[in-house]
Amino acid sequence: MKVILARSAGFCYGVRRAVELAEEAARSGGPCVMLGSIIHNRDVVDHLAARGLRSVDSPDQVPPGWGVIVRSHGEGWAVYERLEERGARVLDATCPNVSRIHQLVARAEERGRQPVIVGTPDHPEVLAIAGWCRNPAVVSGAEELEKWLSERQERRSEPLTFVSQTTSTQKIWNDCVKKAKKECTNAEFFDTICGATSTRQEEARQLARQCGLMVVVGDRNSSNTKRLAEICRESCPCVLLIERAGELDLNSLPRVDMVGITAGASTPAWIIKEVYDKMSDEIMEIEKSFAEMLEESIKTLNNGDKVTGTVVAVTPTEVQVELGIKYPGYIALSELTDDPTAKVEDLVKVGDEIEAIVTQVSDRDCLVKLSKRRLDINKGWEEIEAAKDSEAVLEGFVTEDNKGGVVVSVKGIRVFVPASQTGLPRETPMNTLLKQKVRLVITEVNRARRRVVGSISRVQRAERAAAAEKVWAEIEEGKHYTGTVKSLTSYGAFVDIGGVDGMVHISELSWSRIKHPSEVVKVGDTVDVYVISFDREKKKISLGMKDRSQDPWTVFTTTYQVGDVANVRIVKLMTFGAFAEVVPGVDGLIHISQLADHRVEKPGDVVAEGDRVDVKIIDVDMENKKISLSIRALLEEAPQEEEPAEEQDAQESEPQE
């Protein structure tokens, strides 16, 4: 029978820290008590009690002035206030991961959000988290979340902040997140499941798939241990949950080829060793393994050290990294990338291996601060220098602006781009480039002075020249392009069709009669154009925008005929009459004699440019495409008003001659 011990079995860094703190307090000899069970393991609690550290159940039982150890599960804010009132000396053994959740829920309420805690309602850790907010909601899974949301319909639109008990399973958390994303419109999520817990659970799952028997060692009251047993039962036909080696009856165990052993986060090494020794003859091997694990757990890090770890948790603001030591590592978003638009979840995933530099080791907070960005900067200098020599094009984000130019962050290195090299037109504010991704070449590098200069416009000129060459090589009459309006003049619009500007004459902008191109387009518009003609030698291109498939005369003749009435727009006044647009691109003439049913001295006395009037089509010259219109014809056809009855009676009563 082969016995395999899970590498992650036993104390996590939070529990180890709590026990070490209690051991140190016992050695100091000062008066001290533990507030509740420091961890979920009776053997450890009994061991500490034997060394003089007894447990109390409430802050009121702490003798004034004594030291008090706050357990790894943490306590609510009210407990700390009460201990302060009693003058107690607090030794806080709260797991750093749990402390971070306290901060998350407290800040959420400060921002007017409703904290929702996913976990076992009566678990000490969950009770402590709930004690850091005034009105917490606690749900044990997706079904309870659905029930809680249904109690008040408006909850689905309220701002909700979701956190998880550190020892919950990933499945419970994922189910709740899926439900909340489907039902809620204003929710944010912080996956606060402990990275060590996730690693331990996944390792147990993989080991259980290989073994015919799994032995889970830990206190039966430990939520962490019970979760491990549940996970093992999903993949292994036989799972035993024991607290000590004495519970094992080797004769009654099923005969299998492989046995796996794992242990909860509150299980000390000596208990795991007892179980392993009872089931295996390889005592020296396991002792060596523990010695190696102990050495790894206490190894120290210094600022500037380069480390490699595994991503075990990702939140919107940071990444948690398992480094194989007693403290977890954290990389803030600002230390992960210099891209101001980046999202953490798009950059790394749980399980990714990541390299970083140590920036701070905090024994007080029990964590290691890391920076991937600073490591990238070191590599960036080498790449920057190589890019200068090869004239390679690099990408970066504009982070600062001033009168002299802009600063671009390239691979973590500050690159200054003078205003003349930004590619912006004169008088354009430099801040228009802020937070924009740009392409540039490096023109100067002085690593000793940490000075780097670059040029955006040189890349733009090169790319524009390459694009222009491609346009001139492939251009032909009738070819369509999608372009950008670059400038307007009184006679037309200049359009960039990809490195080359072409001109759309005002007459080619629209079938309608217009006075200025701005009536149709504005600078920056994206437009569809086609080539009317071009001259390679003079580098001139004439473009059109009017849809040639929609011949205005055809539109007119299929819509109107002689005798029809049309509502038209007066577009031009002449001495002999007024021209009116019947359909876009087709004008008709209202002769001065047809403008009214009386004599008109000049057209401006009756109509003005821009007026809309009803006219009758009185003639169409198909050969010369000319149209005659008349307002007078409509006026003459209008029914005459009847004379008033009194006037008619008076006329009838007059004597006839």
N, C-alpha and C positions, 0 to 999 in steps of 0.2 A: 504494500500500500504506500503510495507516494503522497507526502504531505506538503502542501504549498501554503506559505504564509503571505497574505497580501502585503505589499510594501507599505501601503498607506494605513495599515492597521494601527490603532492606538491613538494616543494624545494628538490633537491638532495644536497649532501654535497658541490659540486662545486658551485652551484648557491647560496646556503646559505652563503658560505664563501665570495663570491663576494659582496653580499648585506651587510653582516656584516662589511666588509672592507669599503664599501662606507658610511655606517651609522657612522662608527668611524671617517672617514675623515670629514664628515659633522659636527660632534660634536667638532672636534678639532678646527674648525674655521679658519684653514689655507687656503690660496687660492688654489683651486683645481677644476679640471674639469674632466669629463668622456669622454674618447675617444670612441665615438659611444654609442649605447644603451648597458648598462652594462649587461642586460639580455633581452630576448625576452618577455617583458611584459610592456605594456604602463603604467599601473597603478603604477608599481614599479618605473619606470623611472620618472613619474610625481611626485610621492611621494618624490623622492630624489631631483628633481628639486625644489620642494617647500622648501626644506631644504638648498638650495643654491648650489647644485651640478648641473651645467648645462652641456650639451653635446656639444662636438665639433666633426667635421667630419674628420679632418686630423691632423697630428702632427704639421703642420705649423700654425694651429689655436690655439695651446697651448701657452699661454703667457710665455716668458722665465722665468725660475726659479720657475714656478708654479708646483704644484703637478698634476699628471695626472693618472687616474685610467684606466688600461688596462682591457677591458671587459673579462667576463668569457670565451668567444669564442676564446680569444687569438689574437695575431697579428703576422705578419711576421717579420723576422729578420731586414728588412730594416726600419720598423717602430721604433724599439728600437734604431737603429743607429741614426735615425733622431731626436728622442726625446733626446738622449744624446747630440747631436750637439746643441740643443736648451737649454741645461742645465735644462731640466725638471726633477722633482723628481717623479720617476715612482713608483706607487703603483700597483703591478701586481696581478690582480684578476683572471688570467687565471686558468681554472679548472685544477687540477693536472693531470687528465687523458689526457687532451688535451696537456699539457706540455710534457707528456711522448711520445706522438705521434710526437711532434716537434723533440725530441731527436732521435727517431727511424728513421725518414726520413733523418735527417741531417747525422747521422752515416751511413746510407745506402749509401748515395752519396759519403761519404768519402771512403767507401769500393768499389766504382766503380759500385754500383748497381743502378737500375732505380726505384725510388719510384712510386708506383701506389696507388692513394687514391680512395677508394670506398666511394662515397657520392654525395650530391647535389652540382654541380659545383659552384653555386653562393652563397652557404651558408657561412656566416662569418667564421665559424669554419674551413671549407674546404679551404677557401681563406687564412686563417692564416697558416694552415698546409703547403699549397703549397708555402707560403712565406719563408719556412725554407729549401727549396731546389732550385737548379738552373733550373732544367728541369723536373718538376713534370708532371705526367699523372693523370687525374681525370676522373673516369667513374662512372656513376650513377647506373649501374647494369650490368648483364651478357651480355646483347645485346650490350651495348656500349663497353664493354671489348672485345667482339668478333670483333667489327668494328675496334677498336684501334689496335688489334693484326694483323688484315688483311691489315692495311695500309702499313705495312712493314714486310715482311715474317721473317726477321732475329730477330724480337722482340721475337719470340717464344723461341729462344735459349739464349736470353740475360739474365743476372742476374737481376731478378725483386724482389722487396720487396713490399708486399701488406699490407696496413693498412686501417682502416675503420673510417669513421666519427663516433663519439661516440654515436650519436642518430640514427644511421641507424638501420634497422631491421635485425634480425638474418637471415631471409630468403634471403634478398638481398646479405648479406655477404656470406652465404653458397653457393648460386648460383654462385657467382663470384669465390669462392675458387674451386668449382667443375669444372668450366670451365677452370680456370688457370691450375689446376693439370692435366687436360686432354690435354691441348694445349701446355703448357710451360714445358721446360726441366730443368730450373734453377730458380725456384721461391721459396721464403720463405714467410710465412704468420704470421701476428700478429693480432689476433682478439682483436681490440681495442674498440669494442663496450662497452660503460660504463656498469659496473655491475649493477648500480642502474637503468639504462635505461632498461636493459634486465629484471630485476626483475619487474619493473613497467609495461612493456609491457606484460609479461607473466601473471601477476596478473590481468591486464585488460582483457586479452584473457579469462582467467578462469571465471572472474566475468561476462563477456558478455554472456557466454554460459548459465548462470543461470538466467539472467534478460531479461524482455521483453522490457526494456528501459535502455539505457546507456547515461549518461550525462558526456561529456568530457569538463572540464573547463580549459581554457588557452587562450593565445593570438593566434589569427588566423594566425599571421606571424611566429609563433614558429614551426619549423620543428618537434620538439619533440612532441608537442601537436597534430599536423596533423597526425603523425604516429600512435599515440594512437587511434585517431578516425578511421583510416583505419583498424587497428587491430580489434577494437570493431565491425565494420561493417561486418567483416568476420563471426561473430558468433551471432550477435544480429540484429533483424529486424528493430529496431528503435534506431538511434544514434543522439544525439544533441551535437553540438560543440558550446559552449557559452563562452563569456569572463567575464560576470558579471551576478549576480543573476537577475538583472533587465530585462534581455532578456528572462526570463522564464515566460511563460503564463500557469499557472497551469491548467486553464480550457481547454486549447487546448491539453494537454498531453494525450496520449493514456492511457486507463485504464488497468493497468497491476498489477500483484501481487507483483512484485519485481523490484526495480529501483537501478541501480548501478551508483556510482559517482567515477570518477577518474579525475586526473588533471596532466597537464604537469609539467616538472621539473622547469619551471620558474613561476609557479603559487603560490603566497603567501598564507599562511594559512588563512588570514582574508577573502580572496575572496572565498576560498573553504567553509569556515564556513558560509558565507552569503548564498551560494547556498544550503548547507545542511539545514540550519535553515529555509529556505523558503519552503523546501520540507518535513520537518519532525518536529514533536513536541518534539523530544528527544534532546532539546537544551543542557541540562546539561550533557547528555551522551557524546555528541560530544565534549563539552568543556573539559570534563574529559579526553577523548581520546587524544585531542590535548595536554593537560597538560602532560599526560604520554609520548606522543611522543616527546614533547619538552625536558622533563627530560632525555629521552634516548639519544636525539641528542646532548646534551651538557655534558653528563657524561664523565669523564676523565679517562684516563688509565695511568698506571705507568709501568716503566720497571720491568719485572719479573712477571707481572700479567698473569694469565692463562685465555685465552679467547676461545670462541667457535664461529665460523662463518660459512658462506656458501660460497663455491667457486662460483664466478660469472664470472671469465675469466681465461683462461689458455694460456700462451705463451710459446715458447721454453725455456725462461730463468726464468720465475716466475709465481706465482699464485696470483690472486687478490681475496681477501676475503671480503665479506660484513659483517661488525661487528655490524651493527645497530646503528652506531654513525656517527658524521659528517665527519669523515675521513675514507678513505678506508684502508684496511690492505694488505700488500704485503709480500709474502714469496718467496725469491730468491731460485733458484734451489739448491744452496749450503746449504741453511737452510732448505730444504725440505727432503733431504736424503744424506747419506754418500756414496751412490753407484755412483762411477764415470761414470758408463756406462748408468745410468738411464736417461729416457726421461720423462719430466714433464707430457706429455699427457698419459703416461702409468701408472702414479701413482695416479692422481686425475682427476675427470671429473667435468664439470660445474654442480652445484646442490649438490655436495657432502658436507657433514658437516665435518668440520675439527677443531681439537684442536691445539693450538699453544701457545707460550709464547711471550709476548711483549718484544722486544729488543730495540726499539727506537720509541718515539712519536715526530714527527717533525711538529711543528706548521708552520714553514716557508714553508715546502714543502707540508703541508696538507696531511700527510700520516702516517701510523703506520707500522713499520717494525716488522715482526713476524718471529718466528723460530719454526718449527715443530721438527726439529732435536734435539734442546736443550730439548724440552719436552720429546722426546724419550730417551734422555740420562738419564734424571732423572728416567724414568721407567726402563731404561737399567741396572742401578746399581742393582736394586732389582732383575732383571732377571739373571744378571751375578752371584750374590751371591747365588741365588737358584740353578743355573746350576753347580756351584762349589760343592755344597752339594750333588746334585743328579748325578753328573758326566754326565750330559746331553751334547749331541753334539750340538754345535752352528755353525752358518755360519757367515762369515764376508769377507770384502775385504781388501787385503794387500795395505796399503797406503804409507808405508815408508820402506826403507831397510838400514842396516848399517852392519859393520863387525860382530857385535854381534848377529844379527838376523834380524827379520822383525817386523813391527807394523801392527796389523790387527784391523780394525774398526769393532766392534761388537755392534750393537744396539747403535752406537754413542760413545762407550767406546773404548779407546786405549788399546789394549791387546798386550803385548810384547811376542814374540815367539823367544826363543833363537835359534841360528843356529843349535844346536844339535837336536832341536825339530821341525825343519821345514820339515823334511822328504826328503830334498835334498841330493844327493850324495856329498861326499867331493869334494872340489875345485869348486863346482858349484856356480856361482855368485848368491847372494841373490836377486838381482834385477830381476831375471827371474820370481819371484813370484809377482812382482808389478802389481796392478790392477786385480789380479786374485781372484776369489771367492774360499775360502778355508773352510774346516770343521775342527773344533778344540774343545778340551775340556779345561776347566779352571782348572789350577793347583794351583793358588795362588791369593788371593784377599786381598788387604789392602786399604779399602775405604778412610781411614783417609789420607793416603799418595797418594791416587789416583793411586795405582799401581795394575795392573792385569797381570798375567803371564799365558800363555796357551801353549798347545802342539798340533801341527798338526800331528806329526808322531805317537802319541799314537792312534789317530783315524785311521790313515792309517794302523797301525799294527792290530788293532782290526778288521777293515773292511776286511783286507787281510786274517786274520785268519778265519773269518766267511766265506769268499768266498772260501778259500782253503778247509774248512770242507765240504762245499757243493759240490765242485768238486770231492773230494775223495769219497763222499757218492754216487755220481751218475755216476762216470766214468766207461766206458766200451770200449772194443776194437772196433775200427771202428767209434766211436762217433766223430762228427765234432765240432770244436770250432773256434771262431774268437778270435785271440790273438794278442799280441804286441811283436815285436822283442825287447828283453831286452839287449842282448849282442851277440857278434860273437867271435868264436875261429877258429883255423885253421881246426878243424874237424867238425864244425857244428854251428848251431844257437840256442840260448836259447829263448823260447817264453813263455810269461806270458799268461795263458789261463783263468785268473780270480782268482788270489791269489796263483796260483801254476805255477812253471816254468817247462816246458818240453823241451827236446832236440831234434832238427831235425838234424840228421846226414847229412853230406855233400852229401852223396849218395841219400838221400831222399828229397833233396831240388829241384832237377830238373832231368828230364830224360837226359838232356845234360851233357856231361862230363865237370866239372868245377874244377878250381884249388883252389878257395877260396869262402866261402859263400857270401862274399861281391859282387860277380858277380850276385847274385840273389836278395838278400835282404840287407837292412841297418837297423841300430838301430832306433826304433820308428815306423817302418812300421807296418801296420795292415795287418795280413795274415790269410788265412783260412788253418787250419791244422786238421788232424785226428789222433786218437790214434792207434799206431801200437801195443804197449804193455805197461804194467805198473806193478810196484811192490809197493804195499801199505806199506810193512814193511820198505823198503829202501827209500820210498818216491821218486821213480824215474819213469819218464814217457818218453817213446820213441814216438816221433811224426813224421808224414810224411806230405809232401806238394805236392808230385807228384800226378797227377790225375790218379788214378788206372784204371779209365774207358777208358783211352786212352793208350792201350797197344802198345808200340812203334813197336814191331815186326809185329803186325796186321796192323799198319799204313804203315810199309814198304812193306809188302806183297801185300797190296791192292793198293799200288802206283807204285811199280816197279816189273819187272821180268827180267830174264836172257836176256842179249842183250841190255837192256836199257842203256842210257847214263844219268849220274847224276852229278850234281855239288856238290862236297863234301868239308868238312873242315878237314885238317890234324890236328889230335889231339895228336898223340904220335909217336915218332920215335924209332924204334928198330933196332938191327943189321941186322935183316932179312927182314926188310921192314917198312912200315908206316901204322898206323891205321888212318882211316878217318871216320868222322861222316856222315852217309848217311841221316838219319832223327834223331831228338833228341832221344837218348836212344839206337840207333842201330849203331854200328861201323862195318866197313868192313876192310879187310886187302889188302893192295897193296904190294904184294911180291916184294922184291928188283929186281927180274928179270922182273917185270911188270912196273917198274917206268919209264923206257925209252926204246928207240929202239936201245940202245947201252949198253955196259957193264958199270955197276954202282958199284963203290967201296964201298960207304956207302950212305944210304938214304939221309943224310944231304947234299950231293952234289947236289941233285936234288930238294928237297922240304924242307920246314921248318914248324914247328908247327904254326898253324893259317892260313896257305895258303889255298886258295880255288882253287880247280882244277877240271877239267872235267875228269870223268872216265867211263869205260864201265863195267857193271856188267857181269862177265864171269861165275860165279857159285854161287849157293845158296844151302847150306846144311840145309834143313828144319828141320831135326831131331835135329841137334846140334846148330841150329840158327847161322850159320857161313856164311859169305859173302866174296867172292873173287872179287877183283876189279883190273882193269888194265888201266894204262895210255898208255902203249905200244900198246895195241890193237887199240886204237883210232889213234895213230900215224901211224901204218902200214896200216890202212884203208884209210888214207888221200890220195887224188889223187896226183900222182907224177907230179912235174913241168915239162913242155915240154922244150926240149933243145932249145936254141936260134937259130933262123933261119940261121944266118951266119955260126954257127958251123955245123949245119946239112948240109948246102950246101957244106961246105969244105969236109965233110966226103964223100958226094956223088961224088965229083970230083976227089977223090983219085983213082989212077989206081988199078984195081983189079989184084991180083997175079994169 
